[in-house]
């Protein structure tokens, strides 16, 4: 699994216009078993997305295909491989 921590840039108008396509894309990944969890920070400055991928290249390919990436609304991001130790599931 890979966790993406991202920070939104200042272009809120573009981000909000792109958000429906971004969420449709994430819903598709969820249905395919490639998305573990996602959601914005409460203060709406960024988000956390956890992907299921065989390797970092696979996770980066999913990030590259995200409409948010094409729209340029992400100012900064960090991708880290993540191991779940505890879960409610």
PyMOL commands that set and color helices and strands:
alter all, ss='L'
color gray80, all
select helices_A, chain A and resi 12-31+56-65+67-71
alter helices_A, ss='H'
color red, helices_A
select strands_A, chain A and resi 2-8+35-40+46-51+74-81
alter strands_A, ss='S'
color yellow, strands_A
deselect
rebuild
show_as cartoon
